[in-house]
């Protein structure tokens, strides 16, 4: 008889993760223990990623606790999955706690780690926290890409801080980072909320001159600002 091993289970769980079947991924995870196949770091990471994407953050932390109890190695991908779960559920304080735990565990913090933590601040508009995270990245020399800055601008927009949003927007230009539709539209929306109609017009004009595809968000925010 041929019995599935940890590699087989990991492959199946990975398929579930890619296709959004978190329930099937969790079922396979629990099935492993019943047939005496020990989950490894990859197993935990993939299952937690599937759960996090489905906003099952409580289950993610249950698996993290179990992982620690079973002395399975916790790595950057593990922590990224937990912080991403917090991001999906807009649990910014819990995301920061996970980030701090990485320091205690001596686990490397990546661009993805910080990007998820910054995004977790968006719903509550915790712009000061987002800016502090971006500064932390610079201090630790963690690469700051366009995605992280876009998230930061969006947080500032939600926090009604148009000046901070434009500061990040200009920093992207100075750092020669690509500013896409998301970047420009978030900056325009931030200025619209701050009653900065002239800035909205300038940004929309700059967006068109830079040949960046416009969207409904950019146009409607500009129209609202000047009306």
N, C-alpha and C positions, 0 to 999 in steps of 0.2 A: 504494500500500500504506500502511496505517495502522500505525504502530509505537507500542508503549506508551512513555510518557515517565515521568519520575520521579514525577509525581503519580499516575499509574496504578499504578505499583509500590507506592508508599506506601500507597495505598488497599487494595491486596490484602494487603500485609504487616500492615496494621492489622486487617484481618478475621481473619487468622491469629492475631494476638496476642490478640484478643478471644475467639477460640474455642479457645485453648490449643494451636494447631498450630505449635509452635516450629520443628519440622523443616521445615515448608512455608515458614515465614517466612524461615528461613536459606537455603533453596533459592532463593527468589525474590531474596534479597539477592545471592547469588553469580551468579545469572543476569543481574542488571543489568550487572555488569562485563563479562560476555561479549558483551553487545549494545551496549556503549559508552554506557550510561546511568549517569551519576555519582550515587552515593548522596549525599544531603544530611543535615543534622542530624536531620531528621524520620525519615528512613530508618533511620539508626543507632539513634536513640532507641527507635523502635517495635520494631525487631528485637531490641535488647538487652532491652527490657521482656519480650518473648515468651520469650527465653532465660532471663532471671532468674526468671520465674514458674515455669519448669520445672526450676529448680535447676541450670541449665547455666552455672554461674558462670565456669568456665574460658573458655568461648566468649564470654561477655560481655566479659571482659578482653582477649581476642584482638581483638574488634571495637573496643574502646576504644583499644588500641594502634594499630590500623589507622587509626582516626579521627584520631588525633594525627599520624600519619605523613602522612596525606593533607591535613593542615591544615584539616579540617572543624571548624567551631565546636563546642566542648564547652559545653553549657549546664546549667542546673539539672536539667532532665529527664534529661539524660545521666547525671549523677552520681547522681540518685535511682535510676535503673535499676541502676547498679553496686552501690550500697549495698543496695538491695532484694535483689539477687542474693546478696550476702553475708548478709543477714538470713535468707533462705530456707535457706542452707547453714550457718547458725549460726557464721559466720566474723566474730566481733566485732572482732578485731584488724585484719583487712583492711578492715572497714567503717570503723573509725576512721581508717585510713590514707587511705581515699578521701575522708573528710570533711576531713582535713587538706589533701589535694591541692586541694580546692575553694578553700581560702584562697590557696594559691599561684597558682591560675588566676584568682583574683578572680571566682569564680562564686558567685552568691547561694545561701545555704543556707536552705531553706524548712522549714515544719512537717513536711512529708512526709520531707524529708531526715533530720531529727533523729528522727522517729518510727521510721524504718527502722533507724537506727543504735542506738536504744535497744532495739528489738525483737531486734536481732542479739545483744544481751547476755543475752537471756533463758535460752537453753539452758545456758549456762555459769554463770549466776547472778552475773554481774559487776555487782553492785548499786552499787558505788562509781562505776564507770564510767557507769552509767545516771544516777545522781544528778548526776554532774559534767556530763553532757550536758544535763540539764534546767536546771541552773544556767547553763550556757553560753547556752541559749536565752533565759533571762531577761535576761542581761547584754546580749545582742545584740538584744533586743526582738523575737525571733522568736515568733510566737503559739504558745502552748502549749494545745492542745485536749485534750478528754477522751481521745482515742485515744492521745496521747503519755503522758498520766498513767496510763492503764490499762496501757500497756506497762511503764512504770516500776514500778508496783505488782506486776506479774507477775514482773519481774526480781527485786525484793526478796523476793517469795514464794519463788522458786527458790533465792535465796541465803540463805534461812532468816533473814531480817531483818524480823520482824514490826513492830518499832518504826518502821523506815523506811517500810514499806508503809503503816502507819496515818498517818504524817506526810504522805505524799502524798495519802492519802485525805482527810484533814482540810483540806489545802491546796486541794483541789478544791472543797470546800464553801465555804471562804473566798473563793475566786475565782469562785464561782457557776457552776461548770462542772457539767454534767449527769453524775450518777453512775448508770450503767446496771447491768444484771445482771452484766456482765463485771467492772466495778469492785468491786461488793459481794462477789461470789463470790471474787475474787482476794484481797481483804482478809481475808475469813473464812478462806480456805485458809492465808494467811500466819500468822494467829493460831493456827490449828489446829496448824501445824507448830512453833509456838513454845510449845505447851502452854498457851495462853491461852484456856481454855474459857469464862471469863466474858466476855471480849471477843467471842468467837464468838457467844454468846447475845445480847449487846447488838447486835451488827451484824446478825444475822438478824432480831431484833425491829425494828431501825431500817429494814431492807430492806422488811419487811412494812408498817410504818407509812408508809413513803414510797411505797407502792404500786408498788414495783419488782418486776417478774416474777422469781420465784425459779427456781432450777434445781437439778438433781441435785447439782451440785458444792457449792453452798452448804449444802444439807441434809446431805449425807454428811459434809462437813468438820465441821459443827457436831455431828453425832451422834458422830463419831469423837472429837472434842475432849472431850465430856462423858462418854464411856463409860470 
